[in-house]
Every structure is written in structure tokens, then in C-alpha cells.
Amino acid sequence: MSTFRVAPSRPLSGSVRVQGAKNSALKLMAASLLAEGTTVLHGVPRIADVQAMADVLEAMGATVVRDRGGTLRLKTPARCIPVAPYELVERLRASVVVLGPLLARHGAARVSLPGGDDFGHRPIDIHLRALCDLGAELRIEHGYVEGRCDRLVGTRLVLEYPSHTATDNVLMAATLAKGTTVIDNAAREPEVQDLAALLVAMGAHIEGAGTSRIEVEGTDELHPAERTVVADRIESATYLAAVGLAGGDVTVLGARDEHMEMLLEKLAKMGLEIEVLKSGIRAAFEGRLQAVDFATLPYPGVATDYKPLLMTMLSVSSGAAIVSENIYAGRFRYVDELRRMGADIRTEGHHAVVRGVPRLSGAPVRAPDIRAGAALVLAGLAADGETLVSGGAHVDRGYEDLAGKLAALGADVRRLEDAETGS
């Protein structure tokens, strides 16, 4: 397992360009299963989760080729092998989204129950119930979801929760269903809109993506298309948070303010100067952060992926704040690592009370997941002494060269491999 070595940093300066969104790229890759031929995706990040999804698709008979830049060419055969095996799916929870495309196009699917980051219990019941309502026959046996159908049939669906991944799964399935599908209480994330835009380019008929009610008129066949992946708002937030922790003046190129309105409001209240530019978002800060309360909510609320970043900022803020987690019950598991660095955080159930301290103290810590790992790296920017963040493979799942991009802004961050850490 690789490790990040972080030392206290001088104020950051310069610009950094964000990658295409992980949470969009993975779904766009799955959408390629809906049409025979070559789908082309630009701006795809070079991260472990993309490689994991490529491995899943190739196990089904597809060919995935990356150009020298960030372009993927996904060639889907006339007939896929409709099986997503455990040894691949257990690396990536998002791979469950192949279920909808496989049922829609081939009438059969055998997909292992998903793995990925452990945030506590995250059932896929919403996916399964919706696909059953569309006419699929599903059962779970020996750790696999097995499904079949003659052809999916459009209907009105009401999701019990606006799950991003479930919305994606059902949206893809509905494109080849007979008749009209209405998805009520749909997720509204920019990444859902990005997926819908690719599907429309493939010949689908979709209205309402980005609202809580999406209507899909099924078609008999889709064709390959080309799409540039939307900018990653979570990576954008990571570099904005770095400015808050280290100080400085940084422009995040490609960041989309309209996708981050609630977060930017919170950052401004904490004291950051935020300026929206044509090229992205500029953030500047000096002094000490101010504490603000926040709660995670479905989009357009504060995303749960932002929470580790904001919690880290609050740990060195002036004052005390209450944080409420309304998405994943287990997503305070990195708090013990921040406490090892001197943070004053008390948790109870879905809530945390954070009392800011002037500085953190460098310590060896471990990344439990993608976003918490990135947040712990940033914590080292505001800590006295050296911070070693092990578990770098988690960070690799969502960030392309996090250490290099931070170092280019002036941060004292290095990526160490096992030999350098003495492992």
C-alpha cells in the first residue's frame, strides 16, 4: 500500500485542472453496453475505478482502449456475455449499473452483489424493485443478482429515495423498454444529466433529467455516440478545501459553480473568497477559518462526498460546528484518524460536534475510503510536523495524481511507495 507524506505547507498558488467526474465516467462506460459498436468518451480520468469498470466490461466481451490522453474507446459486441463476476464487481460498487443495460438489451444478467467503499449498509433494493416494476424477473442466489426478461415495459416508478446510482440504472434500462417510463423522486445530480445527454446522443428520448421527474420514451435500438465527461465537482471541492487549509490563491480550472452552489456558500461563510470565472473557480484565503454547521443531503444539498473535506476544515476553524450525516450511517469512520492528529470531534449516531483547534499535529493515519483519504492528505497541510497517510490505493480510485497536483500548487506532498516507507 502506498503512502502520502505531507508536511506543513506555505500558501498555495497557481492553477489546477480538474478531471472528468468519476461518478459520471463509470456510468457512461456502462451505457456503452446499450449499443453495438464503438462509444467514445473524452476527459476520462486515469484512476483505479475506471480501470475496474473497464475490466468488468471486457469480461463481458467489450474492448476498452485508452488513447494517449483522456479518451476511451469502448467497442461493444453484438452479443455481450451478460455476467459480471464477483472478483471484478467486489472492487467497485458502481458496477451494479451494468444490470439495467444488460437486461434492457439482452434480456438476461448475472451480476455479483457490489463491493466498493464501506460506508455502512447500502442496499440495492431500490435498483431491484424498480427493475422488477419494469418487468424483470430477479432473484439473489449465491451472492449474485440473476435476472431475465423478454422485454422491459415502461411504467411509472417512484423511487423511495433519490439514489444517484439507482436513477442511472433505471434510466439506462428504460431507454430500450417498450412504452413510456416515468421516474419520480429521481436523483438530480449533474452526473445524471451527463448520462442522459449521452443516452440522447445514442438515440434515446429523455425529458426532465436534472429534475425529480424524468420521462423516458423507449426505443427499439440505440447507436454508439461520443461525449466529454462533465468536470468532477468532488475533485474541484478538494482543491478549494486545500486553499482553506493551507491558505493562498488558486484557480480550479474546469470547476462548474452551478454544480456546487451549496458548497460554495458554505466555503464563503467559512471565510474563503470565491470568484466565479469563465475558466473555473478562484479561491483565496488567509487567516483562520470560521466554523459553520452543515448537513449532508441529496443534490443540490451538501454532498456526502464533501463531508470529509469540510470536517477537516472545521477541525482547525474558530468556534464549534454541528455536522449531520443524512446519507450514509457509517461515514464518520475517518474521524478517529483526525483525532489522532489532534482534532476535537465527538460523534453520536448521525451527528458530530467539531470544536476547532489552532493547528493539527502530524501523525501516521490510514485512509479508509477515497474522499476521507484525500481529506487526510489535506489535513497534513494544516498540521505541525510530518503526516503519513497510508492506504493510498483508496485515493487512487478517485484521484489522478493528487500528490502531483497539490505539489504543483506549492504543497509539500509526496507519494511514497512501499520501498520508501520500509514496508
C-alpha positions as CSV (number, residue, x, y, z in Angstrom):
1,M,0.0,0.0,0.0
2,S,1.5,3.3,-1.0
3,T,1.6,6.3,1.4
4,F,1.3,10.1,1.1
5,R,3.9,12.1,3.0
6,V,2.7,15.6,3.9
7,A,4.4,18.4,5.6
8,P,3.2,21.9,6.6
9,S,2.7,24.0,3.5
10,R,3.2,27.6,2.6
11,P,0.2,29.2,1.0
12,L,-0.8,27.6,-2.3
13,S,-0.7,29.4,-5.6
14,G,-1.4,28.8,-9.2
15,S,-4.0,26.8,-11.1
16,V,-5.0,23.2,-11.3
17,R,-7.3,21.5,-13.8
18,V,-9.9,19.0,-12.6
19,Q,-10.5,15.7,-14.3
20,G,-13.7,14.3,-15.7
21,A,-16.1,13.2,-12.9
22,K,-15.5,9.6,-11.7
23,N,-19.2,9.3,-10.8
24,S,-20.2,10.1,-14.4
25,A,-17.4,8.3,-16.3
26,L,-18.3,5.0,-14.7
27,K,-22.0,5.3,-15.7
28,L,-21.2,6.5,-19.3
29,M,-18.9,3.4,-19.6
30,A,-21.8,1.2,-18.6
31,A,-24.1,2.9,-21.0
32,S,-21.9,1.7,-23.9
33,L,-23.4,-1.8,-23.3
34,L,-26.7,-0.5,-24.8
35,A,-25.4,-0.3,-28.4
36,E,-23.3,-2.4,-30.6
37,G,-20.3,-0.5,-31.9
38,T,-17.7,2.0,-30.5
39,T,-18.7,4.6,-28.0
40,V,-16.1,7.4,-27.5
41,L,-15.7,9.2,-24.1
42,H,-13.3,12.2,-23.7
43,G,-11.9,13.5,-20.4
44,V,-12.0,10.2,-18.6
45,P,-9.8,10.2,-15.5
46,R,-6.9,7.8,-15.3
47,I,-8.0,6.3,-11.9
48,A,-8.3,2.8,-10.5
49,D,-12.1,2.8,-10.6
50,V,-12.2,3.4,-14.3
51,Q,-9.8,0.5,-14.8
52,A,-12.1,-1.6,-12.6
53,M,-15.1,-0.8,-14.8
54,A,-13.1,-1.4,-17.9
55,D,-12.2,-4.9,-16.6
56,V,-15.9,-5.6,-15.9
57,L,-16.9,-4.6,-19.5
58,E,-14.1,-6.6,-21.0
59,A,-15.2,-9.6,-19.1
60,M,-18.5,-9.2,-21.0
61,G,-16.8,-9.2,-24.3
62,A,-16.3,-5.5,-24.8
63,T,-13.0,-3.9,-25.8
64,V,-11.8,-0.8,-24.0
65,V,-8.8,1.2,-25.3
66,R,-7.4,4.4,-23.9
67,D,-5.8,6.9,-26.2
68,R,-2.7,8.8,-25.0
69,G,-4.9,11.5,-23.5
70,G,-8.1,11.0,-21.6
71,T,-10.1,9.4,-24.3
72,L,-11.7,5.9,-24.0
73,R,-13.0,3.9,-27.0
74,L,-15.4,1.2,-25.9
75,K,-16.3,-1.3,-28.5
76,T,-19.4,-3.4,-27.6
77,P,-20.1,-6.6,-29.5
78,A,-23.5,-7.6,-31.0
79,R,-23.9,-10.1,-28.1
80,C,-22.4,-9.5,-24.7
81,I,-21.6,-12.1,-22.1
82,P,-24.2,-10.9,-19.5
83,V,-22.2,-11.8,-16.5
84,A,-20.3,-9.5,-14.1
85,P,-18.2,-11.8,-11.9
86,Y,-17.5,-11.3,-8.2
87,E,-13.8,-10.9,-8.4
88,L,-14.3,-7.8,-10.5
89,V,-17.5,-6.3,-9.1
90,E,-16.3,-6.6,-5.5
91,R,-13.7,-3.8,-6.4
92,L,-16.4,-1.4,-7.5
93,R,-19.8,-0.8,-6.1
94,A,-20.9,1.3,-9.1
95,S,-20.5,-1.7,-11.4
96,V,-24.1,-2.7,-10.3
97,V,-25.2,-0.2,-13.0
98,V,-24.4,-2.8,-15.7
99,L,-27.6,-4.6,-14.5
100,G,-30.0,-2.3,-16.3
101,P,-28.3,-2.2,-19.6
102,L,-27.8,-5.9,-19.7
103,L,-31.5,-6.6,-19.0
104,A,-32.6,-4.0,-21.5
105,R,-30.5,-5.1,-24.4
106,H,-30.0,-8.8,-23.8
107,G,-32.9,-9.8,-21.5
108,A,-30.5,-11.5,-19.1
109,A,-28.0,-10.6,-16.5
110,R,-25.9,-12.2,-13.7
111,V,-24.2,-9.6,-11.6
112,S,-22.4,-10.1,-8.4
113,L,-23.6,-8.1,-5.4
114,P,-21.4,-5.0,-5.3
115,G,-18.4,-4.0,-3.2
116,G,-16.6,-0.7,-3.1
117,D,-16.1,1.7,-0.2
118,D,-17.6,0.6,3.1
119,F,-19.8,3.4,4.4
120,G,-22.2,1.0,6.2
121,H,-25.3,-0.7,4.9
122,R,-26.1,0.4,1.4
123,P,-28.7,-2.0,-0.1
124,I,-29.5,-2.2,-3.8
125,D,-33.2,-2.8,-3.1
126,I,-34.2,0.4,-4.9
127,H,-32.5,-0.8,-8.1
128,L,-34.1,-4.3,-7.9
129,R,-37.6,-3.1,-7.1
130,A,-37.6,-0.6,-10.0
131,L,-36.3,-3.1,-12.5
132,C,-38.9,-5.6,-11.3
133,D,-41.5,-2.9,-11.9
134,L,-40.2,-2.7,-15.4
135,G,-40.9,-6.4,-15.9
136,A,-37.6,-8.1,-15.0
137,E,-37.7,-11.3,-13.0
138,L,-34.9,-11.1,-10.4
139,R,-33.6,-13.3,-7.7
140,I,-30.5,-13.3,-5.5
141,E,-28.6,-16.6,-5.2
142,H,-25.1,-17.4,-4.1
143,G,-24.1,-13.7,-4.0
144,Y,-25.4,-12.9,-7.4
145,V,-28.4,-11.0,-8.8
146,E,-29.8,-13.1,-11.6
147,G,-32.3,-11.5,-13.9
148,R,-34.2,-12.2,-17.1
149,C,-37.0,-10.6,-19.2
150,D,-38.5,-10.9,-22.6
151,R,-38.5,-7.1,-22.9
152,L,-38.8,-4.4,-20.3
153,V,-42.0,-2.5,-20.3
154,G,-42.3,1.2,-19.3
155,T,-44.2,2.1,-16.2
156,R,-44.3,4.9,-13.5
157,L,-41.7,4.4,-10.9
158,V,-41.5,6.2,-7.5
159,L,-38.0,5.8,-6.0
160,E,-38.2,5.6,-2.2
161,Y,-35.0,7.6,-2.1
162,P,-33.4,9.8,-4.8
163,S,-30.5,7.4,-5.2
164,H,-28.0,8.6,-7.8
165,T,-26.9,5.1,-8.9
166,A,-30.4,3.7,-8.9
167,T,-31.6,6.5,-11.1
168,D,-28.8,5.8,-13.5
169,N,-29.5,2.1,-13.6
170,V,-33.2,2.6,-14.3
171,L,-32.7,5.4,-16.7
172,M,-30.5,3.2,-18.9
173,A,-32.9,0.3,-18.6
174,A,-35.8,2.4,-19.7
175,T,-34.2,3.6,-22.9
176,L,-34.9,0.2,-24.5
177,A,-38.1,-0.6,-22.7
178,K,-41.4,-0.8,-24.6
179,G,-43.5,2.4,-24.0
180,T,-43.0,5.2,-21.6
181,T,-41.2,5.1,-18.2
182,V,-41.7,7.9,-15.6
183,I,-39.1,8.1,-12.8
184,D,-40.4,10.1,-9.9
185,N,-38.2,11.2,-7.0
186,A,-35.2,10.8,-9.4
187,A,-31.7,12.0,-8.4
188,R,-30.9,15.4,-9.8
189,E,-27.1,15.3,-9.8
190,P,-25.1,16.8,-12.7
191,E,-23.8,13.3,-13.4
192,V,-27.3,12.1,-14.0
193,Q,-27.7,14.9,-16.6
194,D,-24.4,13.9,-18.1
195,L,-25.6,10.3,-18.6
196,A,-28.9,11.4,-20.0
197,A,-27.1,13.6,-22.5
198,L,-25.0,10.6,-23.7
199,L,-28.2,8.5,-24.0
200,V,-29.9,11.1,-26.0
201,A,-26.9,11.3,-28.3
202,M,-27.3,7.5,-28.7
203,G,-30.9,7.9,-29.8
204,A,-32.8,7.8,-26.6
205,H,-35.8,10.0,-25.9
206,I,-35.5,11.6,-22.4
207,E,-37.0,14.6,-20.8
208,G,-36.6,16.1,-17.3
209,A,-33.0,14.9,-16.5
210,G,-31.8,17.1,-13.7
211,T,-35.3,17.4,-12.1
212,S,-37.0,15.0,-9.8
213,R,-39.2,13.7,-12.6
214,I,-37.6,12.0,-15.6
215,E,-39.7,10.7,-18.6
216,V,-38.2,8.2,-21.0
217,E,-39.9,7.0,-24.2
218,G,-38.4,3.7,-25.0
219,T,-36.9,2.9,-28.4
220,D,-36.1,-0.3,-30.2
221,E,-32.4,0.3,-30.7
222,L,-29.6,2.7,-29.7
223,H,-26.4,3.5,-31.6
224,P,-22.9,4.5,-30.3
225,A,-22.1,8.1,-29.6
226,E,-19.4,10.5,-28.3
227,R,-19.3,12.5,-25.1
228,T,-17.0,14.5,-23.0
229,V,-17.3,13.7,-19.3
230,V,-18.6,16.5,-17.0
231,A,-16.0,18.1,-14.7
232,D,-15.6,16.4,-11.3
233,R,-17.2,18.5,-8.6
234,I,-15.7,16.5,-5.8
235,E,-12.2,16.9,-7.1
236,S,-12.9,20.6,-7.5
237,A,-14.0,20.8,-3.9
238,T,-10.8,19.0,-2.8
239,Y,-8.6,21.8,-4.2
240,L,-10.9,24.5,-2.8
241,A,-10.7,22.9,0.6
242,A,-6.9,22.8,0.3
243,V,-6.8,26.6,-0.1
244,G,-8.9,26.9,3.1
245,L,-6.4,24.7,5.0
246,A,-3.1,26.0,3.6
247,G,-4.2,29.5,2.6
248,G,-3.2,31.0,-0.7
249,D,-4.8,31.9,-4.1
250,V,-5.7,29.1,-6.5
251,T,-7.8,28.8,-9.7
252,V,-9.5,25.5,-10.2
253,L,-9.8,25.2,-14.0
254,G,-12.9,23.5,-15.3
255,A,-14.8,23.7,-12.0
256,R,-18.5,24.4,-12.5
257,D,-20.0,26.7,-10.0
258,E,-23.6,25.8,-10.9
259,H,-22.9,22.2,-9.8
260,M,-21.5,23.3,-6.4
261,E,-23.7,26.2,-5.2
262,M,-24.4,24.9,-1.7
263,L,-20.8,24.0,-1.1
264,L,-19.5,27.4,-2.3
265,E,-22.0,29.1,0.0
266,K,-20.6,27.2,3.0
267,L,-17.0,27.9,1.9
268,A,-17.7,31.6,1.7
269,K,-19.2,31.6,5.2
270,M,-16.0,29.9,6.4
271,G,-14.1,32.9,5.1
272,L,-12.9,31.9,1.6
273,E,-13.0,34.5,-1.1
274,I,-14.8,32.7,-4.0
275,E,-14.7,34.2,-7.5
276,V,-16.5,32.5,-10.5
277,L,-14.5,32.8,-13.7
278,K,-15.2,31.7,-17.3
279,S,-12.4,29.2,-16.9
280,G,-13.4,27.8,-13.5
281,I,-13.5,29.0,-9.8
282,R,-10.8,31.0,-8.0
283,A,-10.4,30.7,-4.2
284,A,-8.3,32.8,-2.0
285,F,-7.8,32.7,1.8
286,E,-5.6,33.8,4.7
287,G,-6.1,33.8,8.4
288,R,-8.3,31.3,10.3
289,L,-11.5,29.6,9.1
290,Q,-14.8,30.2,10.7
291,A,-17.0,27.3,11.9
292,V,-20.3,26.7,10.2
293,D,-22.9,24.0,10.7
294,F,-24.0,21.8,7.8
295,A,-25.9,18.6,7.0
296,T,-25.5,16.3,4.0
297,L,-28.5,16.0,1.7
298,P,-29.2,14.7,-1.8
299,Y,-28.3,17.1,-4.6
300,P,-28.5,20.1,-4.7
301,G,-27.7,19.9,-0.9
302,V,-24.2,19.4,0.5
303,A,-23.0,16.1,-0.9
304,T,-21.8,13.4,1.5
305,D,-18.6,13.2,-0.5
306,Y,-17.8,16.8,0.6
307,K,-18.2,16.0,4.2
308,P,-14.7,14.7,5.0
309,L,-13.2,17.8,3.4
310,L,-15.5,20.1,5.3
311,M,-14.9,18.2,8.6
312,T,-11.2,18.6,8.1
313,M,-11.6,22.3,7.6
314,L,-13.8,22.6,10.7
315,S,-11.2,20.8,12.8
316,V,-8.9,23.9,12.5
317,S,-11.7,26.6,12.4
318,S,-12.5,29.2,15.0
319,G,-15.6,28.0,17.0
320,A,-17.7,24.9,17.1
321,A,-20.0,23.3,14.5
322,I,-22.6,20.6,14.3
323,V,-22.4,18.2,11.3
324,S,-25.3,15.9,10.4
325,E,-24.9,12.9,8.1
326,N,-28.2,12.1,6.4
327,I,-27.0,9.8,3.6
328,Y,-24.6,7.0,5.0
329,A,-24.7,6.0,8.6
330,G,-21.1,4.7,8.6
331,R,-19.5,7.7,7.1
332,F,-17.8,9.0,10.3
333,R,-15.2,6.2,10.3
334,Y,-12.3,8.6,9.4
335,V,-12.9,10.7,12.5
336,D,-10.6,8.6,14.7
337,E,-7.8,9.4,12.2
338,L,-8.4,13.1,12.5
339,R,-8.5,12.7,16.3
340,R,-5.0,11.1,16.1
341,M,-3.9,14.4,14.5
342,G,-5.4,16.4,17.5
343,A,-8.8,17.2,16.1
344,D,-11.6,17.7,18.8
345,I,-14.5,15.8,17.3
346,R,-17.3,14.0,19.1
347,T,-19.7,11.8,17.3
348,E,-23.1,10.3,18.2
349,G,-25.2,8.5,15.7
350,H,-25.7,10.6,12.6
351,H,-24.2,13.8,14.2
352,A,-20.8,15.2,15.1
353,V,-19.7,18.2,17.1
354,V,-16.4,19.7,15.9
355,R,-14.5,22.2,18.1
356,G,-11.7,23.8,16.1
357,V,-8.1,23.8,17.3
358,P,-5.5,26.2,16.1
359,R,-3.3,23.6,14.4
360,L,-3.4,19.8,13.9
361,S,-0.4,17.6,14.8
362,G,1.2,15.4,12.1
363,A,0.8,11.7,12.7
364,P,0.6,8.4,10.8
365,V,-3.0,7.8,9.7
366,R,-4.8,5.5,7.4
367,A,-7.2,6.3,4.5
368,P,-10.5,4.3,5.0
369,D,-12.0,5.4,1.6
370,I,-11.5,7.7,-1.4
371,R,-12.7,11.0,-0.1
372,A,-11.6,10.5,3.5
373,G,-8.2,9.6,2.2
374,A,-8.0,12.9,0.3
375,A,-9.2,14.8,3.3
376,L,-6.5,13.3,5.5
377,V,-3.8,14.3,2.9
378,L,-5.2,17.9,3.1
379,A,-5.2,17.7,6.9
380,G,-1.5,17.3,6.8
381,L,-1.3,20.8,5.1
382,A,-2.6,22.3,8.4
383,A,-0.6,20.1,10.8
384,D,2.7,20.7,12.6
385,G,5.2,18.0,11.7
386,E,5.0,15.2,9.2
387,T,1.8,13.3,8.3
388,L,1.9,9.9,6.7
389,V,-1.4,8.8,5.1
390,S,-1.3,5.1,4.3
391,G,-3.8,3.3,2.2
392,G,-3.0,5.4,-0.9
393,A,-4.7,2.8,-3.1
394,H,-8.1,4.2,-1.9
395,V,-7.2,7.7,-3.1
396,D,-6.1,6.3,-6.5
397,R,-9.7,5.0,-7.0
398,G,-10.9,8.6,-7.4
399,Y,-8.0,11.0,-8.0
400,E,-5.5,11.1,-10.8
401,D,-2.2,12.2,-9.3
402,L,-3.5,14.0,-6.2
403,A,0.0,14.4,-4.8
404,G,1.4,15.8,-8.1
405,K,-1.4,18.4,-8.5
406,L,-1.1,19.6,-4.9
407,A,2.7,19.8,-5.2
408,A,2.4,21.9,-8.4
409,L,0.4,24.4,-6.3
410,G,3.3,24.6,-3.7
411,A,2.1,21.9,-1.2
412,D,4.8,19.8,0.4
413,V,3.2,16.4,-0.6
414,R,5.0,13.3,-1.9
415,R,3.8,9.9,-2.9
416,L,5.9,7.1,-1.3
417,E,5.8,3.6,-2.5
418,D,6.4,0.6,-0.2
419,A,10.2,0.5,-0.6
420,E,10.4,4.2,0.5
421,T,8.3,3.6,3.6
422,G,10.2,0.5,4.6
423,S,7.2,-1.8,4.1
